[in-house]
Amino acid sequence: MAAVLGVGIATVDMVLYVDAYPVENEKCRAHSMRTCRGGNATNTLVVLAQLGHQTSWAGALADDISSTIIVEDLRTFHVDTKNVRRYDACRAPTSVILQSAESMTRTIVHYRDLPEFSFEDFAAVDLQPFEWIHFEGRNCHALAHMLREARARVGDEKRMSLEIEQARDGIEELFSYCDVLMFSQTYAEKRGFGNPVTFLETVKSSHPSKIATCTWGAEGAAGFAPDHPVFSVAAHQPTEVIDTVGAGDTFNAGLIDAMVRGRPLKDSVLAATALAGKKCGRVGLKISHTAND
């Protein structure tokens, strides 16, 4: 198995399960709730750890009571935190998530007063032990420096992936530094595209040497590689959709896992959609130990 470094955030999530989204200035009752650790990069690492990989998180962490939820959860899944930068007098980033049973979508309100993981913090991380470095596409100015630094230090020996979930200023400038680009439906729609295939065909025209994927919820996902045209695969539908929070992060973990195992890209995307679909059929990120069961 591989040693994987994830660079990004960890949050405390309050997930409220509602029958349908309330309209503005309306009150509604949640039928259940849970508080858990969240954050895209750490979600992906937790899933990878369950798939047998050695995982390490590089990110910022507060020193408050809420942060114990983050630390204890990562410890449970054996995610290493030695590369974490801790800050005093800050609160753990918090997300309030509404999960609608009617539409099976989630809406997130995020609060953060914690400083971002900086280039200086990243420069102090020993990259030699890691075979794969996964970056969450945020804090783009600092991330550009991190990616240049990482590429200069590891060359082409290690794979670097970038998750592109939101259309942030400057994020397109980061694409050239990474081997694998993992796009979300949200990003593609913000760029004016209505399906993943058309979107990735445009990406391939400007970045033909990359590997790229784009998830599209219940419609599945698409991908391409330098030696492979854009293709699409159907979503894996669980018997009952219960919880979609973290499905995209689970897809990214499944993709990294399959590619580390040497599987072709289309097989890797199929494995990732299957894993994400299974996750949607259960609450939280606890999964079975193989991506193929």
Helices and strands as residue ranges (DSSP letters): E 3-7, E 11-18, E 32-38, H 40-50, E 54-58, E 60-62, H 67-76, E 85-87, E 94-100, E 106-111, H 119-123, E 132-136, H 140-154, E 159-164, G 171-177, E 180-183, H 185-190, H 196-206, E 211-215, G 217-219, E 221-225, E 228-233, H 247-260, H 265-280
